[in-house]
């Protein structure tokens, strides 16, 4: 693996396909086959979506989910893996290090480990942490309260969803597979973006793959880097704190938990389209649908 700038998210963007896959021969943290997605407007439309052509489809809202700390309680898995490396190197993690690890992309995580005394290069740290997290996920995937239920409800409502995580593909694959149903139309992982959160690149990539304007997306995040990325993207942001507190702020809505919420509660947070279709635009969209049949 080529060593990256610690501030970067990964090794460059991958082209989309149609479902996330993990290669059995790939090394953890390496770039495997691209995450695949169903292309908007293709013969296989997202669950329950009805519309009048690609423009009408783009008016439908979408929900972009963070993974670690938001749908699954895996932040401690990453912290424990870093702590093991630091302890073996004779170092220690400060309270600030523990805070900064929450929501960090893996290259930032490697930089924190190095700052705390780990002498390995960034690629080695990232691979070691990935392996440790994968091993724990094989034993147990700790879903957070209300997350799976909300994903199911959004599916029933026909709302498109994306997983936007700074974890690498193999880790994301384990979580996606544990859902037990087709939870996401698109998966964007940390090893296919050049800049990790708090940069908005991953959220913007997910919206593009879904074919939805970012202004029609709701981003759900649990950490300061994730919330900052969502705000910078231009999406509506829901903050659901997990390992570290998040303050009230007019730039986002804060819930203490996802438990007891339904899909319509999420959709109410997304503002209506800024520019609804004019009658002639709807007519053009209907004509497009007719031509595609």
N, C-alpha and C positions, 0 to 999 in steps of 0.2 A: 504494500500500500504506500502511496506517495504521501509524504508528510505535508500537512496542510498548515496554513496560518491558523493559530488557535482561535482567532476570532471568526473563522469561517465555519460554515455548517457542514460541508462535505466536499465531494469531489466533482461537483457540477451536476446540472439538471439532467434527468433521464427522460426519455420519451415515454408517453403514457401507453399502456395496453388495456387489458380488461379485468384483471383481478390480482390482488397481491399474491405473490408466490415467493417462497424461500427456496434457494438452491441447496440441495443436500451436500454439494461439494464445496460451497463457498465458505470462506473463513468469516467468522463473526466480524462485522464492521466493514467488510469489503463490499464493493459494488456488485450486486448480483443482477439478475434480469430485471428490467425496469418494472416499477409498479404499474399495473395495468388497470384501465378504467374503461367503462362503456362510454363511447363518445356521445355527447348530446345530439339528438336528432337522428341517431342511428335506428336500425330496425328494433333494437331492444331498448326501450325507454326506461328510465328509472321508475321504481314502483309507484303505480297509481297516478302518475303525472299525466294530465290531459291538457291539451293546449291547442293553439291554432298556428303551428309552425315554430321555427326556432326562435323568432323574436318573442312570441307569446310565452314560450317555455322559459326564456330568460327573465320574464317578469316574476316567475315563481321563486319563493324564497329558498334558501339553503342554510344548513347548519354545519359549521366547521368545528369539529371536536378536537381539543387537545387530548392526549392519552395519559401520560404519567402524572398522577395526582388529580386528574379530572374524571376519567372513566375508570381507571384502575389505580390502586394505592401502591404504586411501584416506586415512588420517589425514595423510600427507605432502602429499596434494593440497590439503587445506584449509590446512595450515600454509604451503605455498608461496604459495597465493593471498593469504593475509594478509600474508606477508612482502613480496610484490610491492607491495601497497597501502602498507605502512608505509615501504618504501624510497622509493617515489615521493613520499611526504609528507616525506621527509627525516628520518624517525625510525628506530628500531631496536627489535627484540624482545629482551628480556632472557631469560636462562635460565629464569626463573620464568614468563615469558610462554609460552615454548615448552612448558613442562610443563603450564600451565593450558589450553592450546589442545587438548590430547589429551582427546577425549571430551566437549568442551564443546558445549552447544547453540549454535545460530547467533547468538543474541542475546548470549550471553556472549562468543562469538568477536568480535562487533562491538564490544563494550565493551573487549576487550583491544586491538583495533586502534586504537580511539579513544584509549585510554590511551597507546599507543605513538606517537601523533602524527597519525593519520588524522583529517581534519576533516569528512569526510562524515557524514551522518546514518546511523543504524543500518540503516534499510531499504536505503539505497544500498550500504552495505558488504555486507549479506547478499546482495543481488541480484548484486553483482559477484563475490563469492566463489562463489556458486552457478553462475554462468555459466562461471567458470574451471574449476571441478570438472567440470561437464558436458562441457566441451570435451575435457578429458583422458580422461574415461570413454569418449568416442566413439572414442578411439584405443586404449585398453586398459583392461580391468577386471581389476585384480590380485587374484585370489582367493587367500586364505590357505591354506596347506597343510592338507589334511584337511577343510576346511569343506564343499565341494561333496559330497564322498564321504559325510560324516555326514548331510547333508540328504537325499541319495538313500537312505541306509540307513533313516533315520527314516520316509521315505515308504513303503519296503517293509514296515516294521513297522506301518504304519497310525497313526503318531503325528502328532497335530496340531501345526502349527508356526505361529509368527508372527514377522514381522520388526518389530522395535521400534527405530526409528532417529531420531536428532535431525536427520538430513538431510531436506531437503524432498522433495516428491513426485517431481519430475522426476529428481532424482539417484537416489532409491530405485528408480524405474522402470527406469533404465538398468542397475542392478545386478541386479534381479529378472529382467529380460529376458535377461541374459547367462548365467543359470544353465542355460538350455537345457531346463528341465522345470518343472512346476508345483511350486515349492519351498515356497510358503507359503499357508496358508489365510487369513491375515489380515496386513495390512500397516498399521502405525501409523507416521506420519511426524511430523517436528517441526513442520510447519505446521498440524497439527490438534489440538494440545494447548496448553493455556494455560500450563503450567509444564513446562519441560524437565528432563532429568536434571541433577542428582541427585534431583529430585522423582520419586516413583514413579508419577505420573499415567499416563504412556505404557504402562508395564507393566500397570497395573490395567485400562486401557482394552483392551489386547490380550486379557487373560484374560477380560474381560467379553464381548468379541466372539466369542471362541472358546467361551464357555459353560462355562469351566473355573474352579473355585476357584483363587485364586492360590496356595494351599497345595499344589496338585497341579501347579504349573508349575516348570520349571527355567529360570532366566534365565542366559544366557551373555553375559559382558561382558569387555572388555579394559582398561577405564580406571577410575580412581577414581570419577568421577561416575556411570558406569554401574553399577559394583559397589554403590555407595552407594544408588542407586535400586532395584536389585534387592533389597538387604537391607531397605530401608524398605518395599517392597511386601509383604513376607511370603513371598516365593517362596524356593525353594532356589536358591542362587547358585553358578555355576561361573565362576571368574576365570581368564582365559587372557591374561596380559599380552602387550602388543605393543610400543608405543612407550615406555611408562614401566613401571617395576617395580611389582608388587603384592605386599604382604607376605603371609606365611602368617597366617591368622586363623581362629578357630573359627566365624566367621559365614559362611564360604564355603569351598568346595573350590578349590584352585588346581592347574591343569595348565599345564605349560610350552608345550604345543602340542596342537592337535586331530589332528595327523597320527598315523595308526596306531590311532586309536580307532574304535569302532563305536557304533551307536545304543544297544545294550544297556548299554554303559558309561555313557552318559548317563542312561538310565532307572534304573540302580542308585542314582543319587544322589538320586532323588526318594523321600521317605518314603511309606509306604502311607497310604491315606485315614485320617483321624483317626476317622471314624465310618462304618465299613462298613455297607452296607445290611442292615437286618433282613429276615427272610423275607417279612413282610407288605409291606415297601416294594418288594422285588423283584417280588412278585405284582402290585402296583399298576402298576409300570413295564411288566410284560409285558402287562397289560390295556391300557395306553396304546398300546403298539405295535400290538396287535390292532385297536384302534379307529381307528388311523391308516391301516391297510392298506385 
